Amino acid sequence: MRGALEIAADVKAGRTSAEAVVRQTLADIGQRNPALNAFTLVLVDQALADARRLDASIASGAPAGVLAGVPFAVKNLFDIQGVTTLAGSIIRRDAPPAARDAPLIARLKAAGAILVGALNMDEFAYGFVTENAQYGPTHNPHDLARIAGGSSGGSASATAAGLVPLALGSDTNGSIRVPAGLCGVFGLKPTFGRLDREGVFPFVDSLDHAGPFARNVADLAAAYDVMADPGAAVGPNLEALAAGPLRVGVLGGWFTEGAFPEVLASLALAGEALGGTFGVELPGAEAARSAAFCLTTYEGARLHLADIMARAHEYDPAVRDRLRAGTMVPDDVVNLARAWRVMFRNELKCSFAGYDILLAPTTPCPAPLIGQATMMLDGQPVSVRRNLGAYTQPISFIGLPVVAAPVNRPGLLPVGVQIIAPAWREDLALAAALRLERLGVVAAHAPKGVT
């Protein structure tokens, strides 16, 4: 499976054409997507036309972008010009087509990347499983009987399967990091507000992030640099940071309670490789997660209130019931949750006083089976849908940048680690991920039967 920068280098050097790359990508999607159900829309004609235009531009001597000829796809809550933005729901099927591409798509296209389609997700991004009642479940390419995670499950599955080298997703409570961990790819949740969310259908305005998936750190960083404002680019400094000293803390307490043995072993492997200090406590993480739940259901319910009142029968039942519950959350509870966010943010600032990076597991377990309602944590049956984000929610609650990195476990179900950096320091998280990748501690592996 070729990476994004490798493809771009071949296109720019004339060793292949963008059209040839896109034709092969479309053929792969046609052959393999039926088993994965990662794509909900494939833009065959548009992608080929864009590829031909790029090839003609390169042939004329015009400069080619850093992602020239690289196929990518986006979670279907991103606006695509001329396409109705469904956000995983039939409720939006009659909405007018988007008038323009979301700015993040436009930036990737300006760098030469070719959009090939839209990807499956939990309805309105409310979930961790991508078992969509209307569009079906997305399957994990490492074991088709298992979930891809969510809510950006299509993005992670398509990237892990090698259908595209880059994809975009969104993350409110862990919706980039959870599927990245379960599918064994890299995902970046940037600092809250770092990447433009215009043209991304909202879920919880105070918690929503947009970010990329890739199969290696260099591709992840390149996609981020293209989408970020120039002053936030990490490329020029990434090598130096990866080679320099990093003070690493490995979170314990809440972030290890209930974790499966292979998850704890993977966290230990990453922490030891970076010379980390183990058992770092983050007081208030459990309360932060509870507060995130409150804000999620409260804000989500208000966004959907009119449709819940008029068209409840058209919602995915699992989403509908949580949104209905959100209409009953009192304002004073939400005010307490918002106050706790300020206090918890200050707690984490204190933790970062001694560390550049904090490590935590991405999920408590490898991917559960599709349709599995409960899993065992600490000897107790708990909801799969509710608890896959146990370790991600406290971090997105305060908007910190995180790289989800797949631990190097060839032939086994993927598990991942979160590499957490202070606000606005995506460069530190990516540098630590690059160091772990070069040490052989993290790596994205092709699913069986895929090369």
C-alpha positions in Angstrom: 0.0 0.0 0.0 1.7 3.2 -1.2 1.6 6.3 1.0 0.4 9.7 0.0 3.9 11.3 -0.4 5.2 8.3 -2.3 2.3 8.6 -4.8 2.8 12.4 -5.1 6.5 11.9 -5.8 5.8 9.4 -8.6 3.1 11.7 -10.2 5.4 14.8 -10.1 8.3 12.8 -11.5 6.2 11.4 -14.4 6.6 7.8 -13.3 2.8 7.5 -13.2 -0.1 9.8 -13.9 -2.8 11.1 -11.6 -5.4 9.5 -13.9 -3.7 6.1 -13.6 -3.6 6.4 -9.8 -7.2 7.4 -9.6 -8.4 4.7 -12.0 -6.7 2.1 -9.8 -8.2 3.6 -6.7 -11.7 3.5 -8.2 -11.2 -0.1 -9.2 -10.0 -1.1 -5.7 -13.0 0.7 -4.2 -15.4 -1.1 -6.6 -13.9 -4.5 -5.8 -13.4 -4.2 -2.1 -15.8 -1.7 -0.7 -18.8 -4.0 -0.7 -17.2 -6.1 2.0 -16.2 -3.0 4.0 -19.1 -0.6 3.5 -16.7 2.3 4.1 -17.9 4.5 1.2 -21.4 5.9 0.9 -20.6 7.8 -2.3 -17.9 7.3 -5.0 -17.2 10.4 -7.3 -16.1 8.5 -10.4 -16.6 11.1 -13.0 -15.5 14.0 -10.9 -12.3 12.3 -9.7 -11.2 11.2 -13.2 -11.9 14.7 -14.5 -9.8 16.3 -11.7 -7.0 13.8 -12.3 -6.9 14.6 -16.0 -6.8 18.4 -15.3 -3.9 17.8 -12.9 -2.0 15.7 -15.5 -2.5 18.4 -18.1 -1.3 21.1 -15.7 1.9 19.1 -14.8 2.5 18.4 -18.5 2.3 22.2 -19.2 5.1 22.8 -16.7 3.0 24.2 -13.9 4.2 23.5 -10.4 2.5 20.5 -8.7 1.4 20.6 -5.1 2.7 18.5 -2.3 -0.2 16.0 -2.6 -0.3 15.8 -6.4 -2.4 13.0 -7.6 -3.1 11.6 -4.1 -6.6 10.1 -3.8 -8.5 11.0 -0.6 -12.0 10.7 0.8 -14.0 12.4 3.5 -16.5 11.6 6.2 -19.9 12.3 4.7 -20.5 15.3 7.0 -18.0 17.4 4.9 -19.6 19.6 2.2 -18.8 18.5 -1.3 -19.8 20.9 -4.0 -22.9 19.7 -5.8 -23.6 16.9 -3.3 -26.1 16.8 -0.4 -24.3 16.6 2.9 -26.0 13.7 4.6 -24.1 13.5 7.9 -25.0 9.8 8.0 -28.8 10.4 8.1 -31.8 10.0 5.7 -33.2 13.1 7.4 -31.0 15.3 5.2 -31.6 13.5 1.9 -33.8 16.3 0.7 -31.4 19.1 1.7 -30.0 21.2 -1.1 -26.6 20.2 -2.5 -23.6 22.0 -1.1 -22.7 25.2 -3.0 -19.0 24.7 -2.5 -16.4 22.4 -1.0 -15.6 22.6 2.7 -12.4 24.7 3.0 -10.4 21.7 4.2 -11.3 19.8 1.1 -10.5 22.9 -1.0 -7.1 23.1 0.6 -6.3 19.5 -0.1 -7.4 19.9 -3.7 -5.3 23.0 -4.1 -2.3 20.8 -3.0 -3.1 18.4 -5.9 -5.1 15.8 -4.0 -8.1 14.1 -5.8 -11.3 13.6 -3.9 -12.8 10.2 -4.7 -15.8 9.9 -2.4 -17.6 10.2 0.9 -17.4 7.8 3.8 -19.8 6.1 6.2 -20.3 7.3 9.8 -22.5 7.1 12.9 -25.6 9.2 12.2 -24.9 12.9 12.9 -21.5 11.7 14.4 -23.2 10.5 17.6 -21.5 7.2 18.3 -18.3 5.2 18.5 -19.2 2.2 16.3 -20.3 3.2 12.8 -23.2 0.8 12.9 -25.5 3.1 10.9 -29.2 2.0 11.0 -29.7 3.4 7.4 -26.4 2.8 5.6 -25.3 -0.3 7.4 -22.2 -1.0 9.5 -18.7 -0.3 8.4 -16.4 -3.4 8.8 -12.9 -3.4 10.2 -10.5 -4.5 7.5 -8.5 -6.6 9.9 -11.5 -8.7 10.8 -14.7 -8.1 8.9 -16.8 -9.4 11.8 -15.7 -6.5 13.9 -16.5 -2.8 14.1 -14.3 -0.1 12.6 -15.1 2.3 15.5 -16.7 5.6 15.1 -18.0 8.0 14.4 -15.4 8.3 11.6 -15.4 4.6 11.0 -15.6 4.8 7.2 -12.5 7.1 7.2 -10.5 4.7 9.3 -11.6 1.6 7.5 -10.9 3.0 4.0 -7.4 4.2 5.1 -6.5 0.9 6.9 -7.7 -1.2 3.9 -5.5 0.9 1.5 -8.5 2.2 -0.5 -7.2 5.7 0.0 -3.9 6.9 1.6 -5.6 9.9 3.2 -9.1 10.5 4.7 -10.8 13.2 6.7 -12.9 12.7 9.8 -14.3 14.6 12.7 -13.7 14.1 16.4 -16.1 15.4 19.2 -15.4 12.8 21.9 -13.0 10.5 20.2 -14.4 10.0 16.7 -11.0 10.2 14.9 -9.0 8.5 17.6 -11.2 5.5 18.4 -11.5 4.3 14.8 -7.9 5.0 14.2 -7.0 2.8 17.2 -9.4 0.0 16.3 -8.4 -0.1 12.6 -4.7 0.4 13.1 -3.9 3.7 11.4 -2.7 7.1 12.4 -5.2 9.9 13.2 -4.8 13.5 14.3 -7.2 15.4 16.4 -5.8 18.9 16.3 -6.2 21.6 18.9 -9.8 22.8 19.1 -10.1 25.7 16.6 -6.9 24.9 14.7 -8.5 23.6 11.5 -11.4 25.2 9.8 -14.8 23.6 10.5 -16.8 25.6 7.9 -18.6 23.2 5.7 -18.5 20.4 8.3 -21.9 19.5 9.6 -21.9 20.2 13.3 -22.6 17.9 16.2 -21.4 19.7 19.4 -20.1 23.1 18.4 -18.0 23.5 21.6 -16.3 20.1 21.1 -16.1 19.4 17.4 -12.7 19.0 15.6 -11.8 18.0 12.1 -8.6 16.1 11.2 -6.9 13.6 8.9 -6.2 9.8 8.9 -3.1 8.3 7.2 -0.9 5.1 7.4 2.3 6.9 8.3 3.4 9.9 10.2 4.9 11.8 7.3 1.6 11.6 5.4 -0.4 12.6 8.4 1.9 15.7 9.0 1.8 16.6 5.3 -2.1 16.5 5.2 -2.2 18.6 8.4 0.3 21.2 7.0 -1.8 21.6 3.8 -4.9 22.2 5.8 -3.5 24.4 8.6 -2.6 28.1 8.4 1.0 28.6 7.3 2.2 29.6 10.7 1.0 26.3 12.2 2.8 24.0 9.8 5.0 21.4 11.4 7.0 20.2 8.4 10.1 22.4 8.8 10.7 21.5 12.4 9.4 17.9 12.7 12.7 16.2 12.1 14.5 18.3 14.7 11.8 17.8 17.2 11.7 14.1 16.7 15.5 13.8 17.3 15.6 16.1 20.3 14.7 15.6 23.9 11.1 14.9 24.9 9.8 14.7 28.4 7.1 12.1 28.4 4.6 11.2 31.1 2.5 8.0 30.9 -1.0 8.5 32.3 -2.3 6.1 34.9 -5.4 6.1 37.1 -8.5 6.6 35.0 -6.6 6.0 31.8 -5.6 2.4 32.7 -8.7 1.3 34.7 -10.4 -1.6 32.9 -8.0 -1.7 30.0 -7.4 -5.1 28.4 -3.9 -6.6 29.0 -2.8 -6.1 25.4 -3.7 -2.4 25.7 -1.7 -2.0 28.9 1.2 -3.8 27.3 1.1 -1.6 24.3 1.0 1.5 26.4 4.0 0.3 28.4 5.9 -0.5 25.2 5.4 3.1 23.9 6.2 4.7 27.3 9.4 2.7 27.7 10.6 3.5 24.2 10.2 7.2 24.9 11.8 7.0 28.4 8.5 8.0 30.0 7.6 8.5 33.6 4.8 6.0 34.5 1.8 6.5 36.7 1.2 10.2 36.0 -2.1 11.1 37.5 -4.6 13.4 35.9 -7.1 14.4 38.7 -10.6 14.9 37.5 -10.5 12.9 34.3 -13.6 10.8 35.2 -15.5 14.0 36.0 -14.3 15.5 32.7 -15.7 12.6 30.9 -19.1 12.9 32.6 -19.1 16.6 31.8 -18.4 15.9 28.2 -21.4 13.5 28.1 -23.6 16.3 29.5 -22.4 18.9 26.9 -22.7 16.4 24.1 -26.3 15.4 24.7 -27.3 18.9 25.6 -25.9 20.7 22.6 -26.7 17.9 20.2 -30.3 17.8 21.3 -30.7 21.6 20.8 -29.3 21.3 17.3 -31.8 18.6 16.4 -34.7 19.7 18.5 -37.0 20.6 15.6 -36.4 17.4 13.7 -36.7 15.3 16.9 -40.1 16.8 17.5 -41.3 16.4 13.9 -39.5 13.4 12.5 -38.2 11.2 15.4 -39.2 8.0 13.5 -36.6 8.8 10.8 -33.6 8.8 13.2 -31.4 5.9 14.1 -33.0 4.7 17.3 -29.7 4.7 19.2 -29.2 8.3 18.2 -32.8 9.4 18.7 -33.0 8.2 22.3 -29.9 10.0 23.4 -31.0 13.2 21.7 -34.3 13.0 23.4 -32.6 12.5 26.7 -30.5 15.6 26.0 -33.6 17.7 25.8 -34.2 17.0 29.5 -30.7 18.0 30.7 -31.1 21.1 33.0 -29.2 24.3 32.2 -27.6 24.4 35.6 -26.0 20.9 35.0 -24.6 22.2 31.7 -23.3 25.3 33.4 -21.5 23.1 36.0 -20.0 21.0 33.1 -18.7 24.2 31.4 -17.2 25.4 34.7 -15.5 22.1 35.2 -14.0 22.3 31.7 -12.1 25.5 32.8 -10.9 23.9 36.0 -9.9 20.6 34.3 -8.0 22.6 31.6 -6.0 24.2 34.4 -5.3 20.9 36.0 -3.8 19.6 32.7 -1.7 22.7 32.4 -0.1 21.8 35.7 0.5 18.3 34.4 2.3 19.6 31.3 4.6 21.8 33.5 6.8 18.7 33.8 6.2 17.0 30.5 6.1 17.8 26.7 3.9 14.8 25.9 1.5 12.6 27.8 0.6 9.0 26.7 -2.6 7.2 27.2 -4.4 4.2 25.6 -6.7 5.1 22.7 -9.4 2.5 23.6 -9.9 0.1 26.5 -9.9 -2.9 24.1 -9.4 -4.1 20.5 -12.4 -3.8 18.2 -15.6 -5.5 19.5 -17.8 -7.6 17.2 -20.4 -5.9 15.0 -23.7 -5.9 17.0 -22.0 -6.5 20.3 -23.8 -4.5 22.9 -21.6 -5.0 26.0 -18.0 -5.8 26.9 -16.3 -6.7 30.1 -14.3 -4.0 31.9 -13.0 -4.7 35.4 -15.2 -7.8 35.5 -18.4 -5.9 34.8 -20.5 -5.8 31.6 -20.6 -2.3 30.2 -22.0 -0.7 27.1 -19.7 -0.9 24.0 -21.2 2.3 22.6 -20.7 4.3 25.8 -17.3 3.1 26.8 -15.1 2.9 23.7 -14.3 6.6 24.2 -13.6 6.4 27.9 -9.9 7.5 27.4 -10.5 9.9 24.6 -13.4 12.0 26.0 -11.5 13.8 28.8 -8.9 15.0 26.3 -11.2 16.4 23.6 -13.3 18.0 26.4 -10.5 20.6 26.7 -9.5 20.6 23.0 -5.9 19.3 23.2 -4.0 18.0 20.1 -3.6 14.3 20.0 -2.0 11.8 17.5 -3.6 8.3 17.7 -0.8 5.9 16.8 -1.3 2.2 16.1 1.1 0.0 18.1 3.2 -2.4 16.0 1.3 -5.7 16.4 1.4 -7.5 13.0 -1.2 -10.2 12.6 -3.1 -9.1 15.8 -6.1 -6.9 16.2 -4.9 -3.3 16.3 -4.7 -1.2 19.5 -3.4 2.3 19.7 -1.9 4.9 22.0 -2.8 8.6 22.3 0.1 11.0 22.1 -1.2 14.1 23.8 0.4 17.5 23.5 -0.3 21.0 25.0 -2.7 23.2 23.1 -1.4 24.5 19.7 1.6 22.0 19.9 0.6 19.5 17.2 4.3 19.5 16.3 5.2 17.8 19.6 2.6 15.1 19.2 3.6 14.4 15.6 7.3 14.4 16.6 6.8 11.8 19.3 4.8 9.7 16.8 7.6 10.0 14.3 10.1 8.9 16.9 8.0 5.9 17.9 7.5 5.0 14.2 11.2 5.0 13.5 11.8 2.9 16.6 9.4 0.3 15.3 7.0 0.8 18.2 4.1 2.1 16.1 3.2 1.1 12.6 0.2 0.6 10.3 0.0 -2.9 8.9 -1.9 -4.0 5.8 -4.8 -6.3 6.6 -4.4 -9.9 5.6 -4.6 -10.3 1.9 -3.8 -6.6 1.2 -0.4 -5.5 -0.1 
